[in-house]
């Protein structure tokens, strides 16, 4: 029997971790590729992604209340659907979020690192944040609170400067919302879903939350609602000031926002804010992946070596150290936009399993109608189908590798 994790996180801690996971990824990474495929229609895509995310969030909340342990949908899939669906959920979460970790480290470095030092700064960020996680989950929550407060302040400054700046707003008529077609809108929804996936981190921390049957459902829905409001305000501001074409080609939308609005002096502030947002997302990613890896190792779906919990700091230290090494390697080869598509592929599969698992729960544990789980499942499948072809191909290959690994692992255990 492996050592359990300590319950040290309250409702506010859990909400902040969820918000920190979402806001950092979405605001500074997702709007540009979404605008490239949908133009102004990304606003509709944002609404579609929010509806699918809400359905998935309610499923996760309902399941987390019944199974308050580390691992999230990996555990739920095993308990409700069987070992194979659980493995697929855990595997797609780990690989997708590992790619996201590399992407967030690169976003941080792209905004703050001197020319020529991007990879080095990204590796240093990964090393420092892994060290923070290593010394306990309460330190993770404390640092996340600081980062979230700073990021929301910077975003508020950017929005106010963009709205009140000297530039003329770009004309966006109602007809332009669908000029790229519904396929482009759905594709943008799939890409923007990447931005909403942070609430999964709350569920993966289920073994460390106090009163999880109450805290986790409330934290998931609250974090999602806060993130949606932030995204909607920022998206409207970016489109009104930059327009869809400039937004689509921007590598730093919030910086371009203040520059275009005649407030170039605020450019360094936006860069610092973007860096902090990426750090917040990366910090929560490392914590969430480590806990899912721990759960998978406990059930022999990953090497049992990773099931260790530090006797003093109560964290899955081996899993987090291995994750840090892999992410440091990935920062040398990963591309941010490809990573977003690949991450969305993995996370949408993960939530498909969550919706199907929640659908099987009985009346005693049901908090939301089954219609939400049906809508969430359909939404996940549709958004996967509209992702860029490269994301679908790479995601399918990596899932197949995971399946092959588990087949060999099962044969080894039972022969």
C-alpha positions in Angstrom: 0.0 0.0 0.0 1.5 3.3 -1.1 1.5 6.4 1.2 -1.6 8.6 0.7 -1.2 12.3 0.0 -2.1 14.9 2.6 -5.4 16.9 2.4 -4.2 20.6 2.7 -6.1 22.5 0.0 -9.3 24.4 0.7 -11.9 25.8 -1.7 -10.1 29.0 -2.4 -6.8 27.2 -3.1 -8.5 24.8 -5.5 -10.3 27.6 -7.4 -7.0 29.6 -7.7 -5.1 26.5 -9.0 -7.9 26.0 -11.6 -7.9 29.7 -12.7 -4.1 29.7 -12.8 -4.1 26.7 -15.1 -6.6 28.1 -17.5 -5.9 31.8 -17.8 -2.2 31.4 -18.5 -2.7 29.1 -21.4 -5.7 30.7 -23.0 -5.1 34.4 -23.0 -1.5 34.2 -24.2 -1.5 31.2 -26.5 -4.9 30.3 -28.0 -6.5 33.4 -29.6 -4.0 33.8 -32.4 -4.4 30.3 -33.9 -8.1 30.5 -33.3 -8.3 33.7 -35.2 -6.3 32.3 -38.1 -8.9 29.6 -38.8 -12.1 31.5 -37.8 -11.5 35.2 -37.9 -14.0 37.1 -35.8 -15.9 33.8 -35.7 -13.6 32.8 -32.9 -16.1 34.5 -30.5 -18.6 31.8 -31.6 -15.9 29.2 -31.2 -15.2 30.5 -27.7 -18.9 30.0 -26.8 -18.9 26.5 -28.3 -15.8 25.6 -26.4 -17.3 27.0 -23.2 -20.4 24.9 -23.6 -18.5 21.7 -24.1 -16.1 22.6 -21.2 -19.1 23.3 -18.9 -20.6 19.8 -19.8 -17.2 18.3 -19.1 -16.7 20.2 -15.9 -20.0 19.1 -14.5 -19.1 15.5 -15.3 -15.7 15.9 -13.6 -17.3 17.5 -10.6 -19.8 14.7 -10.2 -17.2 12.0 -10.5 -14.7 13.8 -8.3 -17.3 13.9 -5.5 -17.7 10.1 -5.6 -14.0 9.3 -6.2 -11.9 11.9 -4.2 -8.5 10.6 -5.0 -5.5 11.5 -7.2 -5.8 10.7 -10.9 -8.9 12.4 -12.2 -10.6 10.8 -15.2 -8.0 8.0 -15.2 -9.5 6.8 -11.9 -13.1 7.5 -13.0 -12.7 5.6 -16.2 -11.3 2.6 -14.4 -14.0 2.6 -11.8 -17.0 3.2 -14.2 -16.0 1.8 -17.6 -13.0 -0.6 -17.0 -9.3 -0.6 -17.1 -8.8 0.2 -20.8 -10.9 3.3 -20.9 -9.2 4.5 -17.7 -5.8 3.9 -19.2 -6.7 5.8 -22.4 -7.8 8.7 -20.3 -4.7 8.8 -18.2 -2.4 8.3 -21.1 -3.9 11.0 -23.3 -3.9 13.4 -20.3 -0.2 12.8 -19.5 1.1 13.0 -23.0 -1.1 16.0 -23.9 -0.3 17.9 -20.8 3.4 17.1 -21.1 3.4 18.8 -24.5 1.5 21.7 -22.9 4.1 22.0 -20.2 6.8 22.4 -22.9 4.7 25.0 -24.7 4.1 27.0 -21.6 7.8 27.0 -20.7 8.5 28.3 -24.2 5.8 31.0 -23.9 7.4 32.2 -20.7 10.9 32.3 -22.3 9.7 33.9 -25.5 8.4 36.9 -23.5 11.2 37.4 -21.0 14.4 35.7 -22.3 17.1 37.7 -24.1 17.6 36.8 -27.8 19.3 33.4 -28.1 18.6 32.2 -24.6 15.0 31.0 -25.1 15.6 27.3 -24.5 17.9 27.9 -21.6 15.4 30.1 -19.8 12.6 27.6 -20.5 14.7 24.8 -18.9 15.4 27.0 -15.9 11.7 27.8 -15.5 10.9 24.1 -15.5 13.6 23.3 -13.0 12.6 26.0 -10.6 8.8 25.2 -10.7 9.5 21.5 -10.3 11.5 22.3 -7.2 8.6 24.3 -5.8 6.2 21.4 -6.4 8.7 19.0 -4.8 8.5 20.8 -1.5 4.8 20.4 -1.1 1.4 21.2 -2.5 0.8 24.2 -0.1 3.8 25.9 -1.6 2.3 25.3 -5.1 -1.0 26.9 -4.0 0.7 29.9 -2.4 2.8 30.7 -5.5 -0.2 30.2 -7.8 -2.2 32.7 -5.8 0.5 35.3 -6.3 0.8 34.5 -10.0 -2.9 34.7 -10.6 -3.3 38.0 -8.9 -0.5 39.5 -10.9 -1.8 38.1 -14.2 -5.3 39.3 -13.7 -4.0 42.8 -12.8 -1.9 42.9 -16.0 -4.8 41.7 -18.1 -7.1 44.4 -16.6 -4.5 47.1 -17.4 -4.1 45.8 -21.0 -7.9 45.7 -21.6 -8.3 49.3 -20.2 -5.5 50.6 -22.3 -6.8 48.8 -25.4 -10.3 50.2 -25.0 -9.3 53.7 -24.1 -6.3 54.0 -26.4 -5.9 56.3 -29.4 -6.5 53.7 -32.2 -9.8 53.4 -34.1 -11.7 50.2 -33.4 -11.7 47.7 -36.2 -15.2 47.3 -37.9 -16.5 43.8 -37.2 -20.0 43.4 -38.7 -22.2 40.6 -37.8 -21.8 38.9 -41.2 -18.1 38.6 -40.6 -18.6 36.1 -37.8 -19.2 33.3 -40.3 -17.1 34.4 -43.2 -14.6 31.6 -42.6 -17.4 29.0 -42.4 -18.7 26.8 -39.6 -15.8 24.3 -40.0 -13.4 27.1 -39.2 -15.5 28.1 -36.2 -15.6 24.6 -34.9 -11.9 24.2 -35.5 -11.3 27.4 -33.4 -13.5 25.9 -30.7 -11.2 22.8 -30.6 -8.2 25.0 -30.3 -9.7 27.3 -27.7 -10.8 24.2 -25.7 -7.1 24.0 -24.9 -7.6 27.1 -22.8 -10.4 25.7 -20.7 -8.7 22.4 -19.8 -7.2 23.8 -16.6 -10.1 22.7 -14.4 -8.9 19.1 -14.8 -6.0 20.0 -12.4 -8.5 20.4 -9.6 -9.9 16.9 -10.1 -6.4 15.4 -10.3 -5.6 17.0 -6.9 -8.6 15.2 -5.3 -6.6 13.4 -2.7 -5.2 16.7 -1.4 -8.4 18.7 -1.1 -10.3 19.1 2.2 -13.9 17.9 2.1 -13.5 16.9 -1.5 -17.2 15.9 -2.0 -18.1 19.5 -1.6 -15.0 21.4 -2.5 -14.1 19.9 -5.8 -17.5 20.4 -7.6 -17.7 24.0 -6.4 -14.1 24.7 -7.3 -14.4 23.3 -10.8 -17.5 25.3 -11.8 -16.3 28.5 -10.1 -12.9 28.4 -11.8 -14.5 27.7 -15.2 -16.9 30.6 -14.8 -14.1 33.1 -13.8 -11.9 32.0 -16.8 -14.8 32.3 -19.3 -15.5 35.9 -18.2 -11.8 36.8 -18.5 -11.5 35.1 -22.0 -14.6 36.9 -23.3 -13.5 40.3 -22.2 -10.0 39.8 -23.6 -11.2 38.3 -26.9 -13.6 41.2 -27.6 -10.8 43.7 -26.8 -8.3 42.0 -29.0 -10.7 41.8 -32.0 -11.9 45.3 -31.6 -8.4 46.8 -31.5 -6.3 44.5 -33.6 -8.9 42.9 -35.9 -8.8 39.2 -36.9 -6.0 39.5 -39.4 -3.5 41.1 -37.2 -4.5 38.9 -34.3 -4.0 35.8 -36.4 -0.5 36.7 -37.2 0.5 37.9 -33.8 3.0 36.0 -31.6 2.3 38.3 -28.7 -1.3 39.5 -28.9 -1.4 41.4 -25.6 1.8 43.3 -26.4 0.4 44.2 -29.9 -2.8 45.3 -28.2 -1.1 48.0 -26.1 1.3 49.0 -28.9 -1.6 49.4 -31.5 -3.7 51.4 -29.0 -0.8 53.9 -28.6 0.5 52.7 -25.3 3.8 51.3 -26.2 5.2 52.1 -22.7 3.0 49.3 -21.4 4.7 46.7 -23.6 7.1 45.5 -20.9 4.3 45.2 -18.4 2.4 42.9 -20.8 5.5 40.8 -21.4 6.0 40.3 -17.7 2.3 39.5 -17.3 2.5 36.9 -20.1 5.6 35.4 -18.5 3.8 35.1 -15.1 0.7 33.6 -16.7 2.8 31.0 -18.4 4.5 30.2 -15.2 1.2 29.8 -13.4 0.0 27.4 -16.0 3.2 25.5 -16.0 3.2 25.2 -12.2 -0.3 23.7 -12.2 0.5 21.4 -15.1 3.5 19.9 -13.3 1.3 19.2 -10.2 -1.5 17.7 -12.2 0.6 15.4 -14.4 2.5 14.2 -11.5 -0.7 13.2 -9.7 -2.1 11.4 -12.7 1.2 9.6 -13.2 1.1 8.6 -9.6 -2.3 7.1 -10.0 -1.4 5.2 -13.1 1.8 3.8 -11.5 -0.2 2.6 -8.5 -2.2 0.4 -11.0 0.9 -0.6 -12.9 -0.2 1.3 -16.0 3.1 3.2 -15.7 6.3 1.9 -14.0 5.7 1.2 -10.3 8.8 3.2 -9.6 6.7 6.4 -10.2 4.2 5.4 -7.4 6.5 6.7 -4.7 5.3 9.5 -2.4 7.9 11.6 -0.6 7.8 10.7 3.1 8.2 14.3 4.3 6.7 16.5 1.6 3.8 14.2 0.5 4.3 14.7 -3.2 4.9 12.1 -6.1 8.5 13.3 -6.3 9.8 10.6 -8.8 7.0 11.3 -11.2 7.6 15.0 -11.1 11.3 14.7 -11.6 10.9 12.4 -14.6 8.3 14.8 -16.0 10.7 17.7 -15.7 13.4 15.8 -17.6 11.0 15.0 -20.4 9.7 18.5 -20.7 13.2 19.9 -20.8 13.9 17.7 -23.8 10.7 18.7 -25.5 11.4 22.4 -25.3 14.2 21.9 -27.8 11.8 20.6 -30.5 8.2 21.6 -29.7 6.3 24.2 -31.7 3.7 26.2 -29.7 0.8 26.0 -32.2 1.3 22.3 -32.9 1.5 21.7 -29.1 -1.9 23.4 -28.7 -3.6 21.2 -31.3 -1.9 18.1 -29.9 -2.9 19.0 -26.4 -6.5 19.6 -27.4 -6.6 16.2 -29.1 -5.5 14.4 -25.9 -7.6 16.4 -23.5 -10.8 16.1 -25.6 -10.3 12.3 -25.5 -9.8 12.5 -21.8 -13.1 14.3 -21.3 -14.9 12.0 -23.6 -14.1 9.3 -21.1 -15.1 11.6 -18.3 -18.5 12.2 -19.8 -19.1 8.5 -20.6 -18.1 7.6 -17.0 -20.4 10.2 -15.5 -23.3 8.9 -17.6 -23.1 5.5 -15.8 -23.4 7.0 -12.3 -26.5 6.1 -10.3 -29.0 8.5 -8.8 -27.3 8.6 -5.4 -24.1 10.2 -6.9 -25.8 12.2 -9.7 -25.7 16.0 -9.5 -26.4 16.9 -13.1 -28.8 15.5 -15.8 -27.5 12.9 -18.2 -28.3 15.3 -21.1 -25.2 17.3 -20.2 -23.0 14.2 -20.4 -24.5 13.3 -23.8 -23.9 16.8 -25.1 -20.4 16.9 -23.7 -19.6 13.5 -25.4 -20.9 14.7 -28.8 -19.0 18.0 -28.4 -15.7 16.2 -27.7 -16.0 14.0 -30.8 -17.0 16.9 -33.0 -14.1 19.1 -31.8 -11.6 16.3 -32.2 -12.7 15.8 -35.8 -12.2 19.5 -36.7 -8.7 19.8 -35.2 -5.8 20.3 -37.7 -5.0 17.0 -39.5 -1.4 17.0 -38.1 -2.7 17.1 -34.6 -5.1 14.2 -35.2 -2.4 12.1 -36.9 0.3 12.7 -34.3 -2.3 12.2 -31.5 -3.5 8.9 -33.0 0.1 7.6 -33.3 1.0 8.5 -29.7 -2.2 6.9 -28.4 -1.4 3.7 -30.4 2.1 3.6 -28.8 0.4 3.8 -25.4 -1.9 1.0 -26.2 1.0 -1.1 -27.3 2.9 -0.4 -24.1 0.0 -1.4 -22.0 -0.5 -4.7 -23.9 3.1 -5.6 -23.3 2.8 -4.5 -19.6 -0.3 -6.6 -19.0 1.3 -9.7 -20.6 4.4 -9.2 -18.4 2.3 -8.9 -15.2 0.2 -12.0 -16.0 2.7 -14.4 -17.5 
